Structures are given as C-alpha cells and as structure tokens.
Amino acid sequence: MQKEKYVPGHGAALLVNPDYGEVTPDWFLPAFWGTRAVSVSSGGRGSAWFIDGLRGGMVLRHYLRGGYVAKVSRAAYLYTGEERTRSFAEFRLLTQLRDLKLPVPEPIAAHYRRFNGVFYEAAILLGRIENVTPLGDCVADLAEDDWFRLGQLLRRFHEAGVNHADLNCFNILLQGQAFYVIDFDKGRIEAAQSDEAPWRQRNLDRLYRSLVKLTRPEWDLGQCWQSLEKGYAVNAPA
C-alpha cells in the first residue's frame, strides 16, 4: 500500500498521506482556514494551530527554532537535502510508528519551502487526537495502575528502537485510559535497541525532569515514578 504521495513544486515539495489527496500548500497557512484555525494555547512556541478540517480535526505545526538562534531567525533551517527536512523526516517516522501500531498522531501532510538558496522553512499537518489531556495537567488524577501502564507503553516504544528527542510530560496525552505520544520532531529509530543503550535512559531522564518541575502538593512523584519503572521493567522481553 502506498504510504505517501510526493508532490514537487518550485523550490518546495509536499508529502501527502494518500487518504488526503486534496491537500495543497495553502493548507499550511493558518490564514487559509480563517476562523477554523485556533492557536494552540500552550507549547509549540506559538507555532501550532487546531484546524477544524472538513474531514475532522487536524493540528498544523510550523517548525520554529528556540533559544538564542531564534533571535537570528525563528523559521529558517539550513537545507542539507530533502530527506533531512524536519517535516519530511517526522512524517516518515510517524508513518513507521503507525505501521508498528504505536499510539501516535496520524501524519496527514508535510511541506517545506526553500529560500535564499541554502535555507528552508517547514510545516506538518497531523490528525488531531480528540478529548485528550496532557500528562502534565493530570498527574494528580492518575492511579498507580495508570503509571504502570505508561511504563509498559514507553517500553514498547523503546523495544521498537524509538528515540523521542523531547519526551516530556506535555508530549504524552491521556484519552480515557489510553496514552498517546506526540511531537516526534528530531526523533528517530535507533539501531542499538538493547537495555543498555544510553538513549533509553536519556528518554526516561528527560520525562522525569519535566515531572519534577510540576508543583502539585497532593501528588507523590516518587511513588508514581516507581510504578512507571515497574511497568517498564515488566514489559521487558524474556
């Protein structure tokens, strides 16, 4: 089955999920959607919008830089080849993860546009996961069993070699009893997938640091993290 449709343009290109053949470059402009585009209130550096699409909710995300380099240019990235553009790489990674039945957003389309010869800007369209709450907003409401199941899920990602570049508590969403992981910009599938692979622990450490920053007087992070670690260990292969 075809996983993507490639649409070249003048100094630009699209990757499109074949189920969404009507996508055009205009879809990546918030102004195109008018009142059907609503800025995401938290995260994303002001670069993400919820889109009320004709076939359901979508998330539009423009790739923007943070930190010191953003003072020079927020949206410009050095072009080193089409396959390395942030949007194309994330689109293709999500396609792989969906094939592995991992709970991630559906990739709808990816776009990039070159300018000044050596730079590009990029954006991605994803299916919106409805009725979710970021982990960072509901930690005090979760039972130990929830943390255990989250640990099991993270182990599933790691056993598939998935290295999330920024696994923080706002990139994990809860929908009922189901967890989803989002924002795979700069993520990749690693060749080294053993228990001793350092990137695995770096992923978990990043999540832990983001949880430490939360201030929830009624919440015992230590006990919750122990439950997560137990789930992660139980899901280890025999």
C-alpha positions as CSV (number, residue, x, y, z in Angstrom):
1,M,0.0,0.0,0.0
2,Q,1.3,3.5,-0.9
3,K,2.3,5.3,2.3
4,E,2.9,8.7,0.8
5,K,2.3,10.9,-2.3
6,Y,5.2,13.2,-3.3
7,V,4.2,16.5,-4.9
8,P,7.1,18.6,-6.1
9,G,7.0,22.3,-6.7
10,H,9.2,25.3,-7.5
11,G,11.7,25.3,-4.6
12,A,9.2,23.4,-2.4
13,A,7.5,20.0,-2.0
14,L,4.7,18.1,-0.3
15,L,4.4,14.7,1.2
16,V,0.8,13.7,1.4
17,N,-1.0,10.8,3.0
18,P,-2.8,9.2,0.0
19,D,-6.0,9.3,2.0
20,Y,-5.9,13.1,1.8
21,G,-5.3,13.7,-1.8
22,E,-6.9,17.2,-1.7
23,V,-4.1,18.8,0.3
24,T,-2.5,21.8,-1.2
25,P,0.3,24.1,0.0
26,D,-2.3,26.6,1.2
27,W,-3.4,24.1,3.9
28,F,-0.2,25.0,5.8
29,L,-1.2,28.7,6.1
30,P,-3.4,29.4,9.2
31,A,-5.0,32.3,7.3
32,F,-6.3,29.8,4.7
33,W,-8.5,28.3,7.4
34,G,-9.8,31.6,8.8
35,T,-11.9,31.1,11.9
36,R,-11.4,27.3,11.6
37,A,-7.9,27.7,12.8
38,V,-7.4,28.3,16.5
39,S,-3.9,28.8,18.0
40,V,-2.8,26.2,20.5
41,S,-2.7,27.9,23.8
42,S,0.3,26.1,25.4
43,G,3.5,24.8,23.9
44,G,4.7,24.9,20.4
45,R,6.3,28.4,20.7
46,G,3.1,29.9,19.2
47,S,3.6,27.8,16.1
48,A,0.7,25.3,16.3
49,W,-3.0,25.6,15.4
50,F,-6.0,23.3,15.8
51,I,-7.7,23.1,12.5
52,D,-11.4,22.3,12.0
53,G,-11.0,20.3,8.8
54,L,-13.7,19.1,6.5
55,R,-12.9,15.5,7.5
56,G,-12.1,16.1,11.1
57,G,-9.8,17.9,13.5
58,M,-6.2,18.4,12.5
59,V,-3.1,20.0,14.1
60,L,-0.9,22.4,12.0
61,R,2.6,22.9,13.3
62,H,5.2,25.2,11.9
63,Y,8.8,24.3,12.8
64,L,10.3,27.2,14.7
65,R,13.6,27.5,16.5
66,G,14.0,28.2,20.2
67,G,16.8,29.5,22.3
68,Y,19.5,32.0,21.2
69,V,19.4,31.1,17.5
70,A,15.7,32.2,17.3
71,K,16.9,35.8,17.8
72,V,18.5,35.5,14.4
73,S,15.8,33.6,12.5
74,R,12.9,31.7,14.0
75,A,11.8,29.6,11.0
76,A,15.0,29.2,8.8
77,Y,16.8,25.9,8.8
78,L,19.9,25.0,6.8
79,Y,18.9,22.9,3.8
80,T,21.0,19.7,3.6
81,G,18.8,17.6,1.5
82,E,15.1,16.9,1.1
83,E,15.1,13.7,3.2
84,R,16.6,15.6,6.1
85,T,14.0,18.4,6.2
86,R,12.3,18.4,9.6
87,S,8.8,17.9,8.2
88,F,9.6,15.1,5.8
89,A,11.6,13.2,8.5
90,E,8.8,13.5,11.1
91,F,6.1,12.5,8.6
92,R,8.0,9.4,7.6
93,L,8.8,8.4,11.2
94,L,5.2,8.7,12.2
95,T,4.2,6.5,9.2
96,Q,6.6,3.9,10.5
97,L,5.3,4.1,14.1
98,R,1.7,3.8,12.9
99,D,2.7,0.7,11.0
100,L,4.1,-0.7,14.3
101,K,0.7,0.0,15.9
102,L,2.2,2.5,18.3
103,P,-0.2,5.3,19.6
104,V,0.9,8.4,17.7
105,P,-0.9,11.0,15.6
106,E,-1.8,10.3,12.0
107,P,0.5,12.1,9.6
108,I,-1.6,13.9,7.0
109,A,0.9,16.0,5.1
110,A,4.4,17.6,5.3
111,H,5.7,20.7,3.5
112,Y,8.9,22.6,3.1
113,R,9.9,25.6,1.0
114,R,13.4,26.7,0.2
115,F,14.6,30.3,0.1
116,N,17.8,32.2,-0.4
117,G,19.3,29.0,-1.9
118,V,20.5,27.4,1.3
119,F,17.6,27.7,3.8
120,Y,14.2,26.2,4.2
121,E,11.1,26.5,6.3
122,A,8.7,23.7,7.1
123,A,5.4,22.6,8.5
124,I,3.4,19.5,9.2
125,L,-0.3,18.5,9.4
126,L,-1.4,15.8,11.8
127,G,-4.6,14.2,12.7
128,R,-5.9,15.6,16.0
129,I,-6.3,13.2,18.8
130,E,-9.6,14.4,20.4
131,N,-10.6,14.6,24.0
132,V,-7.1,14.3,25.5
133,T,-5.3,15.8,28.4
134,P,-1.5,16.3,28.6
135,L,0.1,14.2,31.3
136,G,1.5,17.3,32.9
137,D,-2.0,18.6,33.5
138,C,-3.5,15.4,35.1
139,V,-0.7,13.8,37.1
140,A,-2.5,14.2,40.4
141,D,-5.6,12.4,39.0
142,L,-3.7,9.2,37.9
143,A,-3.7,6.0,39.8
144,E,-0.6,3.8,40.3
145,D,-2.0,1.5,37.6
146,D,-2.0,4.3,35.1
147,W,1.7,5.0,35.8
148,F,2.4,1.3,35.5
149,R,0.6,1.2,32.1
150,L,2.6,4.2,30.9
151,G,5.8,2.5,31.8
152,Q,4.7,-0.5,29.7
153,L,3.9,1.7,26.8
154,L,7.3,3.5,27.0
155,R,9.0,0.1,27.0
156,R,7.1,-0.8,23.8
157,F,8.4,2.3,22.1
158,H,12.0,1.5,23.2
159,E,11.8,-2.1,22.1
160,A,10.9,-0.8,18.7
161,G,14.0,1.4,18.8
162,V,12.1,4.7,19.0
163,N,14.2,7.5,20.4
164,H,12.0,10.5,21.2
165,A,14.1,13.7,21.2
166,D,11.9,15.5,23.8
167,L,9.9,13.1,25.9
168,N,8.4,15.5,28.4
169,C,5.1,15.4,30.3
170,F,3.3,17.6,27.8
171,N,4.2,15.3,24.8
172,I,2.3,12.5,26.4
173,L,-1.5,12.7,26.2
174,L,-4.2,10.8,28.0
175,Q,-7.5,9.9,26.4
176,G,-9.7,7.9,28.8
177,Q,-7.4,5.0,29.7
178,A,-5.2,5.3,26.6
179,F,-1.9,7.1,26.4
180,Y,-0.5,8.7,23.2
181,V,2.9,10.2,22.5
182,I,3.3,13.2,20.2
183,D,5.9,15.6,18.8
184,F,8.5,13.4,17.1
185,D,10.5,16.3,15.6
186,K,14.1,15.1,15.6
187,G,13.0,11.7,16.8
188,R,14.4,8.6,15.1
189,I,14.6,4.8,15.2
190,E,17.9,3.6,16.6
191,A,19.9,0.6,15.5
192,A,21.1,0.0,19.1
193,Q,18.0,-1.3,20.9
194,S,19.4,-3.2,23.9
195,D,18.6,-2.4,27.5
196,E,22.0,-0.8,27.9
197,A,21.5,1.7,25.0
198,P,22.2,5.1,26.7
199,W,19.4,6.9,24.7
200,R,16.8,4.9,26.5
201,Q,17.8,6.2,29.9
202,R,18.1,9.7,28.4
203,N,14.5,9.5,27.3
204,L,13.3,8.5,30.8
205,D,15.5,11.1,32.5
206,R,14.0,13.8,30.3
207,L,10.5,12.8,31.3
208,Y,11.4,12.7,34.9
209,R,12.9,16.2,34.8
210,S,9.8,17.6,33.3
211,L,7.7,16.0,36.0
212,V,9.9,17.3,38.8
213,K,9.2,20.9,37.5
214,L,5.4,20.4,38.3
215,T,4.1,21.8,41.5
216,R,1.3,19.5,42.8
217,P,1.2,19.5,46.6
218,E,-1.2,16.5,46.6
219,W,0.9,14.4,44.3
220,D,3.7,12.0,45.2
221,L,6.1,11.9,42.2
222,G,8.4,9.3,43.9
223,Q,5.6,6.7,44.3
224,C,4.2,7.3,40.8
225,W,7.7,7.0,39.2
226,Q,8.3,3.7,41.0
227,S,5.0,2.4,39.4
228,L,6.2,3.6,36.0
229,E,9.5,1.9,36.4
230,K,7.8,-1.3,37.4
231,G,5.7,-1.2,34.3
232,Y,8.7,-0.5,32.2
233,A,10.6,-3.5,33.7
234,V,7.6,-5.9,33.5
235,N,7.3,-5.3,29.8
236,A,10.9,-6.3,29.2
237,P,11.4,-9.2,26.9
238,A,12.1,-12.6,28.4
